């Protein structure tokens, strides 16, 4: 069923990578990097995907922009003119328009800018690629974009090495905003920054969202960032979404043991909660040799025989339709959340 009002819908998205052996590259298996995940993003909404490294978060982002070809599934995008497009099915020539309206901010501000190009050229590159305005008009637009992200137009002729990490990420945001996108895909945009600078970038992104009505898909492993920035959050484990809910609800009352374990591993300010929460144990299984049944059962202290035999599906909770969870015992478990 479609999410009414959504501008991006990911439906049963799968991304499998073949495992081959020998000179003839005989296929002997596959890695299910992303396995039948579904979620949606509404206008001016921030949706976060969180989980341990290797869970498929960044792969999902790359598939949305067709940097990686999905194995199957749909990615439905509603463009500014109201057309609904299945990104997985369109020709590469049509993807050009899609990429104009879905832009990306990368993790590493030190590597995402071309060191041999000035800030004018780095930020103005999307404008040139899409033939927006004259050279003089593009210069004025770039100056305006820099002003929007808190930088001075006098910086136009400088090179990326002259800026701090936080300033470079502001430049990356300016470049993403150049074509007035509907959605920005932000892949760990604050992980390479100091904590104080992270807060500045997140506040800037929130301000830009309020001013321009942008939607964000935010990829991160930092739960503190998720808690204060996203409207809804999906928790990924071994290529699957195991829980999704409004962020406040997810943090205060998690229903999946993995979500509770992630919350337990995050820093806690309240002294009464320290040392009282269950910690996650063990390592993430080899994605090329996934466990039978629930993929989390080898690390779950609540696992029973059914967890080893039958994989739970992501379903709506009876008492909370906006909260979905993939756990056989989600209604029975009393899991520790985070207050505030």
N, C-alpha and C positions, 0 to 999 in steps of 0.2 A: 504494500500500500504506500502511495506517495505521501510525503510530508507536505501538507498544504503550506504554502508560503516559502518553501525552501528554494534557494537559488543554486544549490549543488546537492545532488543525491548520489551517494555511492551505494550500489546495489550488488551484493553477493560478489564482491571483487576478489579475484584470485590471481596471484602472481607466483608461478612455479618455475623454478630453475632446474634444468635437467642435470643429472649426475652421469657423466660418461667415463668410459675406461677404454684403454687400448688405442692402437693406432687408428682404428676405424671409428673411434669415438662412439662405441656402442653404449646406448642408454641403459643404465642399470638401476636408475631410481630418480627421485626428484626431491628438491627442497621446497617445501611449501612456505615461502617467505611471508605471503599474505594469503589467508585461507577463508574465503567467503565472509568478508566483513561488509557491513552496511551501516551507514550513518548519513546524516543530512546537515546542511548549514543554512540558516535563514539569513535574511538581510540584516546587517549590522549586528551579527552575532559572532561570538568567539567560541569555537569548539576546539578543545584540546585533546590530543592523543598522547597518552603517557604509558610508560613501561620501561623495562630494563633494555639495555643495548641489545640489538639483534631481534627485537620483537616484531619488526616490520613497519614501524612508524614512518621512517624516512622513505622506505620503498613505496609506501602508499602514496606519499606526496609526489614522488617521481612518476608514478603510474597515472596520477590525475593529469599531469602535464604531458603524458606520453613520452617522457624521457626513457621510460621502461614500458614495453608493450605488455599489457595485461594478458593473462592466460584466458580468462573469461570474466564475465560480469559487465556491469554498466556503470558509467559515470555521467549522470544527466546534469547539464549545466543550462541555466536560464540566462541568456544574454541580455544586454541592455534593451534590445529591440523586442524582447518578449519571446523569442524563439527558444525552444528547448532542444538541446543538442546532446546526443550520446557521444561523448568524447572518444570512447573506445572504438567507434565505428566510422568516424569521419575521415576524410582524406587529409593528407599532410597539408595540402594547400588551405583547407578549412581550419586546420589547427592554428594557423597564423592569427586569425581573428580571435579564437578562443584565448590564445596566449596574450593577446592584447588586454583582455579583461580579467585574466587570472595571472597575477604576477607573483614573484617569489623573493623572499629575503633569506639569505643563506646564513649558515652557522658562523663561519669564520670571516669577520670583516677584514682580516689581514690578507685573505686570499681571494675574496669575491670581487675586489676591484682591480682593474688592470693598472699595474704600477707605472706603466709607460704612458698612460693617458692622464690628462689633467682632470680635475673634478668636473669641469664643464663638459669634457668629452665622455667621462664615465656616466654622469647623470643624463647627459643628452643623447647617449647612444640609442635608447629605445625610440626617442623622438625622430632621430635620423632614419632608423630602420623602418619606421612607419610613415615617413615623409610628412611629418607634422611641422608645418610652418617653414618660414625662411630661416636662414642662419641667424639673423638678428633676432627674430621672434623666438627661436629656440634658446638663444642666450638669455632672453628675458624670462622665459619659462623656467629655465634652470635656476636663475637667481631667485625667482619666486618660490620654487620648490625648496631651495636651501633655507629660505626664510621660514617656511612652514615647519622644517625640522630643527630649527634653532641654530642655524649656521649663517654666516655672513656672506653676502655676494662677493666680497673681496677675496674669498677663497677660491673663486672660479679657476684661476690660473695656477693653483698649487697642485701638487701631486699627492697621492695617498700616503706616502711615507711621512709626510709632514703632520699627519693627524693621529690622535690617540685612537684606541680601539672603540671607545664610545662614539667619537666623532665619525669614524669610518662606518659604524653601523647606522648612524643618522644619514650618512651619504647613501648607504644601501637602501634605506627607507625612501629617500628622495627619488632614487632611480626607480624603485618599485611603484611609486606614486605617479610617475611621469605621464603615464597613459590613462590615468583616472580609472583604475581597475575596480571591479566589483568585489573581488576576493584577493586577499594576499595570503599565500602559503608561507608560513614562517617556520623554518626548520632549525630549531635550537638557536634562535637569534640572540639569546643573551648568555649562552653557556660559556663563551670565551671572555666574558666581561667581569670586572669586579662587581661585588654585590651592590655598592652604591650606584654604579653606572647602570647596572641592570634595572634598578628602580626607575632611573631617569628615562631609559629607553621604553620600558613598559608604560610609564605615564604618558610618554609622547605617543605611543601607539594607541592608547586609549583616547587621547585627545583627537588624534587624526580620525579615529573611528567615529567619534561623536560629531565631528565637523563634516565628514565626507560620506558617512553611511557605509563604510567599508566592512566587509566580513573577514574574519581571520580563521584559518585552520592553523593551530599552534601546536607544534611538535616539541616535546620537551621530556626530560626525565626529572625535572625539578618540581616537586609537588608544591613547594611554597609559591612558585611562580603561577602554577595552575590555579591554586586556591584563590589568589587575589586578582587574577586576570581573566579567566575563562567563565563563560556562562554555563556551558555543559562540558563534561569530560568523559572520554572513553578510555578504559584501561585495556591495554593490549598485552597478550601473553602468547608467545610462540605462534605469531601470525594471526591470532584471533582476538576479537574484542570480547572480553569476558564480563565486562560491566560498563554500563553507560547511564548517566543520570545528570540532572542539574548539579553543578559543582558543589554547592553548599550541602545538598543532600548526600552526595557521594562521600564527602569528608565527614559529615556528622554521623551517618549511619551506613557504612559500607555493607554490602550483602554478599560479596565474594571474598573468600579467604585470601586471595592474592592481593586484592585491593587493600584489605586490612593489613596485610604484611608490608605493603609498600608504605602505608601511612605509619606503621610502627617503625620503619627504618628512617623516617624523616625526623629532623630535629624537633624537639618538644620544649616549649618555654615553661610550661607549668611543672613545677618540681614534683607534684603528686603523681604525675603520669609517667615520669621517668622510671625506667626499669620495670614497669608493670605491663607493658604491651608485648604481644607475641612477635618475635622476630622471624623473618623468613630464613629457611635453612636450605642447604644443598645448592646445586648449580642448575642453570637452565639446561634442559635436555638437548641433545644434538637434534637440530631441525631435520636432518636427513634420516633420523631414526626416532621418530616421535613416539611417545608412549601411547599405548592403547587407551581407550576411554577418555576421561578428562585429562588434558595435557598437563594439568597442574598437580595431579594426584600424587606423583612421587615426592612432592615437597609439601603436601598438605596434611596437617595433623588430624584433620577431620575426615580424611578419605575412608570410604568403606568399599566393600566389594563392587557395588554398582559403579563406583567412580572409575574402577580399573577396567570395567567391561563396556560401559556405555558412555559415549560422549554427550554431555549436556548441551542443549541448544540455547541460544540467547532468546529469552522470552520476557514479556512484560510482567512485572510483579502485579498480582491481583489488586493490592491496595494502593498501587502507585504506577499508573500507566506510563509516566514519563521516566520510569526507572526500569531498565532491562538488565538481566543478569543471567549468566550461564553457569549454574551450579545446582546440583540435585537437591541440596539441603539449604538453599538460600533463605527459605522462610523459617527454618528451624534454628539457624545459628544466631548467636548473640555476639556480634563482632564489635571490637573497640574502634570508635572513630576518633575524630579530632574536633575539639570544641572551638567555638569562635568563628 
